[in-house]
Amino acid sequence: MKSKNKKIGLLMLACSLAFVSACNSNSDNKGSSGSPSADNSSTAQPSSSASEAAETFDPFGKYADPITMTIGKGVPADDKTLPEGDTVDNNQFTRYFEEKLNLKFKAAWVAALGDAYDQKMALSISSDDLPDAMVVSERELKTMVKAGQLEDLSTVYEQYASPELKKAYEATNGKAFDTATFDGKLMALPNLNVDEDPIRLLWIRQDWLDKLGLKPPQTVDELAAIAKAFIEKDPDGNGKPDTFGLLGDSDNTFGPIYSAYQAYPGMWMKDAEGKVIYGTTAPQMKEALAKLRDMYAQGLLDKEYAIRKDTWELINGGRAGMFLFAGWSSGWALYDSFKNNPKSVWKAYALPLDGSGQYNATQGPVSSQYFVVKKGYAHPEALVKYLNLYSNVENDAEAMAKLINGVNAAYFPLRATFVEPHIVTNRLQAVQQALDGKIQPDQLRLDQKDVYDKVVANNADPGKDPGSWMYSTSYMVGGGALQSPMNKVSGVFYSQTKSMELKWPALKKMEVEMITQIIMGRKPLDSFDTFVADWKKSGGDQIIQEIEEQLKK
């Protein structure tokens, strides 16, 4: 199951990045910015005040003379995609920015992504031996700000950020800059994640619902009733008791059921008094576990969900009626189900609802990585110019495909996800307008037109082309469910504290075991209270205290 979930994750990333929204052609601007000639060295002295006054601040202006930016670079350990003769310093990505901006990159150090990279980054920060620019985590950002190692980017952002870049940040309603701003100063440029990717949905066999005369479940109790019907009333019509109600996976990702009880496991939240709590330890979690435990005891959940290696085998084999562990992009993984049985119809819903009738959708962080510049670097605006171009390429399917050309995108000099936060629903709405005849297809952006063409092709001959079926199902069905009314719930902390490094693995293991054992009836429901007490004593309270301190920055 976990391997299949990873596959979905990669597909979600692909559909979020490979065909993201095309931006204006400003990225092709090769004109001079009118800025003073830059020294070839990354340690060149800043421009004089008189020169600064004459600056035209062209977001895509090419430097009159080349400048160099040193970077700390992580590379995939076993990647073989870089063409022979190319290096981390000199490849199609670095040459692109050199051509457009006259900006050269030189790796101060290179390490394999993973532990080696993390250790190299930590050493670089602790020894104050920094390259000119890096991509860092939130925790690293806070450490560097506290040590006075970073350049304030407030002014150069306002001067050099392109309209497209500013629009992308503004779409987060200030959330992206919240974690990058210290004492009113913008100390980093955050990346942007797709905020719709983490939202879990209820996927259900609509043809089974229709056959049994049932409607989509509005509540958890109705969901349980449907699971029972799917098991007992032979929805596949083969005369055998071989169908399942609600599936699960070994990660216990029953998200929409948890949130129907306003329980948010794995998330750092604030309670009614404004104090930080860990969602898994909240009282609402016990209520949700009680319901899941009852459903498991009745046989409404897959009895082997915690140990089943491939849950998708049940889905694609036509034996499963409902699942909750994947989001809007599940269409990419459901094609085998359709291929094996063209009469199967999967629908996605923002269900079940909580007691007040709303759907609570949990989200991840708007930003999780940060582009930073070393304090004293002569050309901090170069990072802004880089990101102007980089974000345009990230959001332009044709440009991205042409530039990548089979090479791992990790070789971009400074690499982090940077996409339109509401890319899925924004794209879907545009495609729907074209389908409804409200706009002409040629008015769509490239990425939108690509989805439109696939939807039209699949509508003409459903399933003939697997790719078109997958796109159509993911966007029109999965993406359509994201347009439902929902209460989007975000955590208050997504970073890491000092105590987490040592204590979190054991705490997480304790958490997973508690959830599984309670749901499967191996321990009494009240063992939840014991877990909460043990969790707090084993480092949870200390971590909460550290989070509280970090949130006061």
Secondary structure, 3 states (H helix, E strand, C coil): CHHHHHHHHHHHHHHHHCCCCCCCHHHHCCCECCCCCCCCCCCCCCCCHHHHHCCCCCCCCECCCCEEEEEEEEECCCCCCCCCCCCCCCCHHHHHHHHHHCEEEEEEEEEECCHHHHHHHHHHHHCCCCCCEEEECHHHHHHHHHCCCECCCHHHHHHHCCHHHHHHHHCCCCHHHHCCEECCEECCEECECCCCCCCCCEEEEHHHHHHCCCCCCCCHHHHHHHHHHHHHCCCCCCCCCCCEEECCCCCCCCHHHHHHCCCCCCCEEECCCCCEEEHHHCHHHHHHHHHHHHHHHCCCECCCCCCCCCHHHHHHCCCEEEECCCCHHHHHCCHHHHHHCCCCCEEEECCCCCCCCCCEEECCCCCCCEEEEECCCCCCHHHHHHHHHHHHHHCCHHHHHHHHCCCCHHHCCCCCCECCCCHHHHHHHHHHHHHCCCCCHHHCCHHHHHHHHHHHHHHHCCCCCHHHHHHHHHHHHHHHHHCCCCEEECCCECCCCHHHHHHHHHHHHHHHHHHHHHHCCCCCCCHHHHHHHHHHHHHHHHHHHHHHHHHCC
